[in-house]
Amino acid sequence: MMEKLIKKIQDVFENKSLKNKILFTLAILVLYRLLVFLPVPFVDISALMAKTVDVANSGLGYFVMLL
């Protein structure tokens, strides 16, 4: 069972186009996770947190933040 899984993964990485797409996606995810920790200039963190709490306590929750 495990041998089949390893073989399938190896087959995926033998395809150069698919391998590049997977590596690009992983690189973008890692970059996103690292950039989350950079502070944004001129943003009042306490006001943003207060607004987030207010919206979360509303009837529609975080759906309102998407609009």
PDB file of N, CA, C and O in Angstrom:
ATOM      1  N   MET A   1       0.829  -1.198   0.000  1.00  0.00           N
ATOM      2  CA  MET A   1       0.000   0.000   0.000  1.00  0.00           C
ATOM      3  C   MET A   1       0.871   1.258   0.000  1.00  0.00           C
ATOM      4  O   MET A   1       0.656   2.174  -0.794  1.00  0.00           O
ATOM      5  N   MET A   2       1.839   1.288   0.886  1.00  0.00           N
ATOM      6  CA  MET A   2       2.710   2.458   0.981  1.00  0.00           C
ATOM      7  C   MET A   2       3.575   2.602  -0.267  1.00  0.00           C
ATOM      8  O   MET A   2       3.902   3.716  -0.677  1.00  0.00           O
ATOM      9  N   GLU A   3       3.941   1.485  -0.861  1.00  0.00           N
ATOM     10  CA  GLU A   3       4.769   1.532  -2.069  1.00  0.00           C
ATOM     11  C   GLU A   3       4.009   2.189  -3.218  1.00  0.00           C
ATOM     12  O   GLU A   3       4.589   2.928  -4.014  1.00  0.00           O
ATOM     13  N   LYS A   4       2.695   1.910  -3.298  1.00  0.00           N
ATOM     14  CA  LYS A   4       1.877   2.516  -4.347  1.00  0.00           C
ATOM     15  C   LYS A   4       1.818   4.033  -4.177  1.00  0.00           C
ATOM     16  O   LYS A   4       1.905   4.784  -5.149  1.00  0.00           O
ATOM     17  N   LEU A   5       1.670   4.464  -2.942  1.00  0.00           N
ATOM     18  CA  LEU A   5       1.603   5.890  -2.663  1.00  0.00           C
ATOM     19  C   LEU A   5       2.917   6.575  -3.028  1.00  0.00           C
ATOM     20  O   LEU A   5       2.913   7.640  -3.645  1.00  0.00           O
ATOM     21  N   ILE A   6       4.014   5.979  -2.656  1.00  0.00           N
ATOM     22  CA  ILE A   6       5.324   6.546  -2.978  1.00  0.00           C
ATOM     23  C   ILE A   6       5.524   6.585  -4.483  1.00  0.00           C
ATOM     24  O   ILE A   6       6.067   7.556  -5.009  1.00  0.00           O
ATOM     25  N   LYS A   7       5.099   5.553  -5.175  1.00  0.00           N
ATOM     26  CA  LYS A   7       5.223   5.502  -6.631  1.00  0.00           C
ATOM     27  C   LYS A   7       4.381   6.604  -7.285  1.00  0.00           C
ATOM     28  O   LYS A   7       4.834   7.252  -8.229  1.00  0.00           O
ATOM     29  N   LYS A   8       3.169   6.815  -6.789  1.00  0.00           N
ATOM     30  CA  LYS A   8       2.305   7.868  -7.334  1.00  0.00           C
ATOM     31  C   LYS A   8       2.934   9.253  -7.141  1.00  0.00           C
ATOM     32  O   LYS A   8       2.902  10.088  -8.046  1.00  0.00           O
ATOM     33  N   ILE A   9       3.498   9.485  -5.971  1.00  0.00           N
ATOM     34  CA  ILE A   9       4.146  10.768  -5.701  1.00  0.00           C
ATOM     35  C   ILE A   9       5.353  10.956  -6.609  1.00  0.00           C
ATOM     36  O   ILE A   9       5.585  12.052  -7.119  1.00  0.00           O
ATOM     37  N   GLN A  10       6.112   9.904  -6.810  1.00  0.00           N
ATOM     38  CA  GLN A  10       7.259   9.983  -7.720  1.00  0.00           C
ATOM     39  C   GLN A  10       6.799  10.258  -9.147  1.00  0.00           C
ATOM     40  O   GLN A  10       7.442  11.022  -9.868  1.00  0.00           O
ATOM     41  N   ASP A  11       5.704   9.652  -9.556  1.00  0.00           N
ATOM     42  CA  ASP A  11       5.168   9.886 -10.901  1.00  0.00           C
ATOM     43  C   ASP A  11       4.750  11.347 -11.086  1.00  0.00           C
ATOM     44  O   ASP A  11       4.955  11.931 -12.150  1.00  0.00           O
ATOM     45  N   VAL A  12       4.166  11.923 -10.044  1.00  0.00           N
ATOM     46  CA  VAL A  12       3.750  13.324 -10.121  1.00  0.00           C
ATOM     47  C   VAL A  12       4.970  14.221 -10.313  1.00  0.00           C
ATOM     48  O   VAL A  12       4.932  15.152 -11.118  1.00  0.00           O
ATOM     49  N   PHE A  13       6.042  13.950  -9.587  1.00  0.00           N
ATOM     50  CA  PHE A  13       7.217  14.806  -9.671  1.00  0.00           C
ATOM     51  C   PHE A  13       8.083  14.515 -10.885  1.00  0.00           C
ATOM     52  O   PHE A  13       9.020  15.267 -11.154  1.00  0.00           O
ATOM     53  N   GLU A  14       7.804  13.458 -11.623  1.00  0.00           N
ATOM     54  CA  GLU A  14       8.512  13.214 -12.876  1.00  0.00           C
ATOM     55  C   GLU A  14       7.977  14.120 -13.985  1.00  0.00           C
ATOM     56  O   GLU A  14       8.704  14.457 -14.920  1.00  0.00           O
ATOM     57  N   ASN A  15       6.728  14.508 -13.881  1.00  0.00           N
ATOM     58  CA  ASN A  15       6.126  15.426 -14.842  1.00  0.00           C
ATOM     59  C   ASN A  15       6.610  16.842 -14.506  1.00  0.00           C
ATOM     60  O   ASN A  15       6.212  17.417 -13.492  1.00  0.00           O
ATOM     61  N   LYS A  16       7.470  17.396 -15.364  1.00  0.00           N
ATOM     62  CA  LYS A  16       8.115  18.680 -15.069  1.00  0.00           C
ATOM     63  C   LYS A  16       7.108  19.821 -14.918  1.00  0.00           C
ATOM     64  O   LYS A  16       7.251  20.654 -14.022  1.00  0.00           O
ATOM     65  N   SER A  17       6.105  19.867 -15.772  1.00  0.00           N
ATOM     66  CA  SER A  17       5.116  20.935 -15.710  1.00  0.00           C
ATOM     67  C   SER A  17       4.331  20.878 -14.397  1.00  0.00           C
ATOM     68  O   SER A  17       4.136  21.900 -13.740  1.00  0.00           O
ATOM     69  N   LEU A  18       3.891  19.700 -14.029  1.00  0.00           N
ATOM     70  CA  LEU A  18       3.124  19.540 -12.794  1.00  0.00           C
ATOM     71  C   LEU A  18       3.995  19.832 -11.576  1.00  0.00           C
ATOM     72  O   LEU A  18       3.535  20.443 -10.610  1.00  0.00           O
ATOM     73  N   LYS A  19       5.244  19.398 -11.622  1.00  0.00           N
ATOM     74  CA  LYS A  19       6.170  19.656 -10.517  1.00  0.00           C
ATOM     75  C   LYS A  19       6.374  21.159 -10.339  1.00  0.00           C
ATOM     76  O   LYS A  19       6.389  21.654  -9.212  1.00  0.00           O
ATOM     77  N   ASN A  20       6.531  21.885 -11.447  1.00  0.00           N
ATOM     78  CA  ASN A  20       6.718  23.332 -11.356  1.00  0.00           C
ATOM     79  C   ASN A  20       5.490  24.018 -10.773  1.00  0.00           C
ATOM     80  O   ASN A  20       5.614  24.959  -9.989  1.00  0.00           O
ATOM     81  N   LYS A  21       4.311  23.551 -11.154  1.00  0.00           N
ATOM     82  CA  LYS A  21       3.079  24.142 -10.629  1.00  0.00           C
ATOM     83  C   LYS A  21       2.941  23.895  -9.127  1.00  0.00           C
ATOM     84  O   LYS A  21       2.545  24.792  -8.382  1.00  0.00           O
ATOM     85  N   ILE A  22       3.262  22.695  -8.690  1.00  0.00           N
ATOM     86  CA  ILE A  22       3.176  22.366  -7.262  1.00  0.00           C
ATOM     87  C   ILE A  22       4.188  23.184  -6.469  1.00  0.00           C
ATOM     88  O   ILE A  22       3.854  23.732  -5.419  1.00  0.00           O
ATOM     89  N   LEU A  23       5.415  23.269  -6.960  1.00  0.00           N
ATOM     90  CA  LEU A  23       6.443  24.032  -6.256  1.00  0.00           C
ATOM     91  C   LEU A  23       6.111  25.527  -6.227  1.00  0.00           C
ATOM     92  O   LEU A  23       6.362  26.196  -5.224  1.00  0.00           O
ATOM     93  N   PHE A  24       5.551  26.050  -7.311  1.00  0.00           N
ATOM     94  CA  PHE A  24       5.142  27.455  -7.340  1.00  0.00           C
ATOM     95  C   PHE A  24       4.053  27.715  -6.302  1.00  0.00           C
ATOM     96  O   PHE A  24       4.104  28.711  -5.581  1.00  0.00           O
ATOM     97  N   THR A  25       3.077  26.828  -6.228  1.00  0.00           N
ATOM     98  CA  THR A  25       1.989  26.981  -5.261  1.00  0.00           C
ATOM     99  C   THR A  25       2.518  26.938  -3.833  1.00  0.00           C
ATOM    100  O   THR A  25       2.124  27.753  -2.999  1.00  0.00           O
ATOM    101  N   LEU A  26       3.403  25.998  -3.551  1.00  0.00           N
ATOM    102  CA  LEU A  26       3.987  25.910  -2.211  1.00  0.00           C
ATOM    103  C   LEU A  26       4.811  27.151  -1.885  1.00  0.00           C
ATOM    104  O   LEU A  26       4.781  27.636  -0.754  1.00  0.00           O
ATOM    105  N   ALA A  27       5.547  27.666  -2.866  1.00  0.00           N
ATOM    106  CA  ALA A  27       6.344  28.875  -2.642  1.00  0.00           C
ATOM    107  C   ALA A  27       5.447  30.072  -2.332  1.00  0.00           C
ATOM    108  O   ALA A  27       5.767  30.873  -1.454  1.00  0.00           O
ATOM    109  N   ILE A  28       4.334  30.201  -3.042  1.00  0.00           N
ATOM    110  CA  ILE A  28       3.397  31.298  -2.788  1.00  0.00           C
ATOM    111  C   ILE A  28       2.794  31.170  -1.390  1.00  0.00           C
ATOM    112  O   ILE A  28       2.645  32.172  -0.690  1.00  0.00           O
ATOM    113  N   LEU A  29       2.449  29.959  -0.978  1.00  0.00           N
ATOM    114  CA  LEU A  29       1.892  29.755   0.361  1.00  0.00           C
ATOM    115  C   LEU A  29       2.904  30.107   1.446  1.00  0.00           C
ATOM    116  O   LEU A  29       2.551  30.739   2.442  1.00  0.00           O
ATOM    117  N   VAL A  30       4.152  29.706   1.262  1.00  0.00           N
ATOM    118  CA  VAL A  30       5.201  30.029   2.235  1.00  0.00           C
ATOM    119  C   VAL A  30       5.423  31.539   2.281  1.00  0.00           C
ATOM    120  O   VAL A  30       5.546  32.116   3.361  1.00  0.00           O
ATOM    121  N   LEU A  31       5.472  32.172   1.127  1.00  0.00           N
ATOM    122  CA  LEU A  31       5.656  33.621   1.068  1.00  0.00           C
ATOM    123  C   LEU A  31       4.503  34.343   1.764  1.00  0.00           C
ATOM    124  O   LEU A  31       4.727  35.305   2.498  1.00  0.00           O
ATOM    125  N   TYR A  32       3.297  33.893   1.540  1.00  0.00           N
ATOM    126  CA  TYR A  32       2.132  34.490   2.196  1.00  0.00           C
ATOM    127  C   TYR A  32       2.244  34.364   3.711  1.00  0.00           C
ATOM    128  O   TYR A  32       2.002  35.326   4.440  1.00  0.00           O
ATOM    129  N   ARG A  33       2.611  33.180   4.180  1.00  0.00           N
ATOM    130  CA  ARG A  33       2.718  32.955   5.620  1.00  0.00           C
ATOM    131  C   ARG A  33       3.803  33.829   6.244  1.00  0.00           C
ATOM    132  O   ARG A  33       3.664  34.271   7.385  1.00  0.00           O
ATOM    133  N   LEU A  34       4.882  34.079   5.504  1.00  0.00           N
ATOM    134  CA  LEU A  34       5.945  34.934   6.028  1.00  0.00           C
ATOM    135  C   LEU A  34       5.541  36.409   6.020  1.00  0.00           C
ATOM    136  O   LEU A  34       5.872  37.144   6.950  1.00  0.00           O
ATOM    137  N   LEU A  35       4.840  36.842   4.993  1.00  0.00           N
ATOM    138  CA  LEU A  35       4.462  38.248   4.879  1.00  0.00           C
ATOM    139  C   LEU A  35       3.336  38.645   5.826  1.00  0.00           C
ATOM    140  O   LEU A  35       3.101  39.834   6.042  1.00  0.00           O
ATOM    141  N   VAL A  36       2.645  37.674   6.387  1.00  0.00           N
ATOM    142  CA  VAL A  36       1.574  37.968   7.339  1.00  0.00           C
ATOM    143  C   VAL A  36       2.127  38.701   8.559  1.00  0.00           C
ATOM    144  O   VAL A  36       1.424  39.497   9.183  1.00  0.00           O
ATOM    145  N   PHE A  37       3.374  38.433   8.893  1.00  0.00           N
ATOM    146  CA  PHE A  37       3.952  38.989  10.110  1.00  0.00           C
ATOM    147  C   PHE A  37       4.546  40.385   9.921  1.00  0.00           C
ATOM    148  O   PHE A  37       4.976  40.997  10.898  1.00  0.00           O
ATOM    149  N   LEU A  38       4.580  40.902   8.695  1.00  0.00           N
ATOM    150  CA  LEU A  38       5.081  42.257   8.469  1.00  0.00           C
ATOM    151  C   LEU A  38       4.007  43.277   8.835  1.00  0.00           C
ATOM    152  O   LEU A  38       2.862  43.158   8.398  1.00  0.00           O
ATOM    153  N   PRO A  39       4.367  44.271   9.629  1.00  0.00           N
ATOM    154  CA  PRO A  39       3.371  45.286   9.981  1.00  0.00           C
ATOM    155  C   PRO A  39       3.061  46.193   8.795  1.00  0.00           C
ATOM    156  O   PRO A  39       3.932  46.488   7.977  1.00  0.00           O
ATOM    157  N   VAL A  40       1.817  46.626   8.718  1.00  0.00           N
ATOM    158  CA  VAL A  40       1.381  47.524   7.653  1.00  0.00           C
ATOM    159  C   VAL A  40       1.437  48.946   8.202  1.00  0.00           C
ATOM    160  O   VAL A  40       0.855  49.219   9.252  1.00  0.00           O
ATOM    161  N   PRO A  41       2.125  49.859   7.513  1.00  0.00           N
ATOM    162  CA  PRO A  41       2.227  51.227   8.031  1.00  0.00           C
ATOM    163  C   PRO A  41       0.875  51.943   8.034  1.00  0.00           C
ATOM    164  O   PRO A  41       0.025  51.702   7.177  1.00  0.00           O
ATOM    165  N   PHE A  42       0.701  52.818   9.007  1.00  0.00           N
ATOM    166  CA  PHE A  42      -0.472  53.690   9.143  1.00  0.00           C
ATOM    167  C   PHE A  42      -1.767  52.922   9.420  1.00  0.00           C
ATOM    168  O   PHE A  42      -2.851  53.421   9.117  1.00  0.00           O
ATOM    169  N   VAL A  43      -1.672  51.733   9.985  1.00  0.00           N
ATOM    170  CA  VAL A  43      -2.866  50.977  10.361  1.00  0.00           C
ATOM    171  C   VAL A  43      -2.908  50.904  11.883  1.00  0.00           C
ATOM    172  O   VAL A  43      -1.964  50.431  12.516  1.00  0.00           O
ATOM    173  N   ASP A  44      -4.004  51.374  12.461  1.00  0.00           N
ATOM    174  CA  ASP A  44      -4.179  51.339  13.907  1.00  0.00           C
ATOM    175  C   ASP A  44      -4.665  49.940  14.295  1.00  0.00           C
ATOM    176  O   ASP A  44      -5.814  49.579  14.044  1.00  0.00           O
ATOM    177  N   ILE A  45      -3.778  49.169  14.904  1.00  0.00           N
ATOM    178  CA  ILE A  45      -4.076  47.769  15.237  1.00  0.00           C
ATOM    179  C   ILE A  45      -5.247  47.675  16.218  1.00  0.00           C
ATOM    180  O   ILE A  45      -6.113  46.814  16.063  1.00  0.00           O
ATOM    181  N   SER A  46      -5.282  48.547  17.219  1.00  0.00           N
ATOM    182  CA  SER A  46      -6.357  48.457  18.216  1.00  0.00           C
ATOM    183  C   SER A  46      -7.723  48.756  17.589  1.00  0.00           C
ATOM    184  O   SER A  46      -8.713  48.116  17.940  1.00  0.00           O
ATOM    185  N   ALA A  47      -7.785  49.711  16.676  1.00  0.00           N
ATOM    186  CA  ALA A  47      -9.052  50.014  16.000  1.00  0.00           C
ATOM    187  C   ALA A  47      -9.469  48.860  15.099  1.00  0.00           C
ATOM    188  O   ALA A  47     -10.651  48.523  15.025  1.00  0.00           O
ATOM    189  N   LEU A  48      -8.517  48.261  14.424  1.00  0.00           N
ATOM    190  CA  LEU A  48      -8.817  47.120  13.560  1.00  0.00           C
ATOM    191  C   LEU A  48      -9.330  45.934  14.371  1.00  0.00           C
ATOM    192  O   LEU A  48     -10.280  45.263  13.967  1.00  0.00           O
ATOM    193  N   MET A  49      -8.704  45.681  15.510  1.00  0.00           N
ATOM    194  CA  MET A  49      -9.153  44.575  16.365  1.00  0.00           C
ATOM    195  C   MET A  49     -10.551  44.854  16.927  1.00  0.00           C
ATOM    196  O   MET A  49     -11.378  43.946  17.008  1.00  0.00           O
ATOM    197  N   ALA A  50     -10.816  46.100  17.312  1.00  0.00           N
ATOM    198  CA  ALA A  50     -12.142  46.448  17.830  1.00  0.00           C
ATOM    199  C   ALA A  50     -13.204  46.251  16.756  1.00  0.00           C
ATOM    200  O   ALA A  50     -14.281  45.726  17.038  1.00  0.00           O
ATOM    201  N   LYS A  51     -12.909  46.667  15.530  1.00  0.00           N
ATOM    202  CA  LYS A  51     -13.860  46.490  14.427  1.00  0.00           C
ATOM    203  C   LYS A  51     -14.093  45.006  14.147  1.00  0.00           C
ATOM    204  O   LYS A  51     -15.223  44.594  13.886  1.00  0.00           O
ATOM    205  N   THR A  52     -13.034  44.207  14.200  1.00  0.00           N
ATOM    206  CA  THR A  52     -13.154  42.769  13.968  1.00  0.00           C
ATOM    207  C   THR A  52     -14.046  42.123  15.021  1.00  0.00           C
ATOM    208  O   THR A  52     -14.875  41.272  14.699  1.00  0.00           O
ATOM    209  N   VAL A  53     -13.879  42.526  16.270  1.00  0.00           N
ATOM    210  CA  VAL A  53     -14.713  41.978  17.348  1.00  0.00           C
ATOM    211  C   VAL A  53     -16.162  42.401  17.157  1.00  0.00           C
ATOM    212  O   VAL A  53     -17.071  41.592  17.347  1.00  0.00           O
ATOM    213  N   ASP A  54     -16.392  43.659  16.783  1.00  0.00           N
ATOM    214  CA  ASP A  54     -17.762  44.134  16.552  1.00  0.00           C
ATOM    215  C   ASP A  54     -18.442  43.353  15.431  1.00  0.00           C
ATOM    216  O   ASP A  54     -19.599  42.953  15.556  1.00  0.00           O
ATOM    217  N   VAL A  55     -17.721  43.141  14.347  1.00  0.00           N
ATOM    218  CA  VAL A  55     -18.286  42.419  13.205  1.00  0.00           C
ATOM    219  C   VAL A  55     -18.524  40.959  13.566  1.00  0.00           C
ATOM    220  O   VAL A  55     -19.533  40.377  13.166  1.00  0.00           O
ATOM    221  N   ALA A  56     -17.604  40.363  14.320  1.00  0.00           N
ATOM    222  CA  ALA A  56     -17.750  38.958  14.697  1.00  0.00           C
ATOM    223  C   ALA A  56     -18.975  38.753  15.585  1.00  0.00           C
ATOM    224  O   ALA A  56     -19.601  37.694  15.550  1.00  0.00           O
ATOM    225  N   ASN A  57     -19.312  39.758  16.372  1.00  0.00           N
ATOM    226  CA  ASN A  57     -20.472  39.648  17.261  1.00  0.00           C
ATOM    227  C   ASN A  57     -21.786  39.989  16.566  1.00  0.00           C
ATOM    228  O   ASN A  57     -22.855  39.826  17.152  1.00  0.00           O
ATOM    229  N   SER A  58     -21.716  40.457  15.331  1.00  0.00           N
ATOM    230  CA  SER A  58     -22.947  40.787  14.612  1.00  0.00           C
ATOM    231  C   SER A  58     -23.601  39.505  14.095  1.00  0.00           C
ATOM    232  O   SER A  58     -23.034  38.417  14.199  1.00  0.00           O
ATOM    233  N   GLY A  59     -24.788  39.651  13.544  1.00  0.00           N
ATOM    234  CA  GLY A  59     -25.557  38.497  13.092  1.00  0.00           C
ATOM    235  C   GLY A  59     -24.885  37.702  11.986  1.00  0.00           C
ATOM    236  O   GLY A  59     -24.935  36.472  11.993  1.00  0.00           O
ATOM    237  N   LEU A  60     -24.260  38.381  11.039  1.00  0.00           N
ATOM    238  CA  LEU A  60     -23.658  37.676   9.907  1.00  0.00           C
ATOM    239  C   LEU A  60     -22.186  37.342  10.122  1.00  0.00           C
ATOM    240  O   LEU A  60     -21.584  36.651   9.300  1.00  0.00           O
ATOM    241  N   GLY A  61     -21.607  37.820  11.203  1.00  0.00           N
ATOM    242  CA  GLY A  61     -20.226  37.473  11.518  1.00  0.00           C
ATOM    243  C   GLY A  61     -19.234  37.976  10.493  1.00  0.00           C
ATOM    244  O   GLY A  61     -19.321  39.117  10.040  1.00  0.00           O
ATOM    245  N   TYR A  62     -18.300  37.132  10.132  1.00  0.00           N
ATOM    246  CA  TYR A  62     -17.224  37.532   9.227  1.00  0.00           C
ATOM    247  C   TYR A  62     -17.688  37.696   7.781  1.00  0.00           C
ATOM    248  O   TYR A  62     -16.947  38.240   6.962  1.00  0.00           O
ATOM    249  N   PHE A  63     -18.879  37.246   7.454  1.00  0.00           N
ATOM    250  CA  PHE A  63     -19.385  37.423   6.093  1.00  0.00           C
ATOM    251  C   PHE A  63     -19.475  38.903   5.733  1.00  0.00           C
ATOM    252  O   PHE A  63     -19.252  39.281   4.582  1.00  0.00           O
ATOM    253  N   VAL A  64     -19.800  39.732   6.712  1.00  0.00           N
ATOM    254  CA  VAL A  64     -19.920  41.170   6.484  1.00  0.00           C
ATOM    255  C   VAL A  64     -18.569  41.755   6.086  1.00  0.00           C
ATOM    256  O   VAL A  64     -18.517  42.688   5.285  1.00  0.00           O
ATOM    257  N   MET A  65     -17.485  41.229   6.626  1.00  0.00           N
ATOM    258  CA  MET A  65     -16.152  41.750   6.315  1.00  0.00           C
ATOM    259  C   MET A  65     -15.772  41.481   4.866  1.00  0.00           C
ATOM    260  O   MET A  65     -14.926  42.186   4.316  1.00  0.00           O
ATOM    261  N   LEU A  66     -16.370  40.489   4.242  1.00  0.00           N
ATOM    262  CA  LEU A  66     -16.055  40.175   2.857  1.00  0.00           C
ATOM    263  C   LEU A  66     -16.668  41.171   1.890  1.00  0.00           C
ATOM    264  O   LEU A  66     -16.197  41.308   0.761  1.00  0.00           O
ATOM    265  N   LEU A  67     -17.699  41.859   2.311  1.00  0.00           N
ATOM    266  CA  LEU A  67     -18.398  42.802   1.426  1.00  0.00           C
ATOM    267  C   LEU A  67     -17.750  44.135   1.371  1.00  0.00           C
ATOM    268  O   LEU A  67     -18.227  45.026   0.668  1.00  0.00           O
TER     269      LEU A  67
END
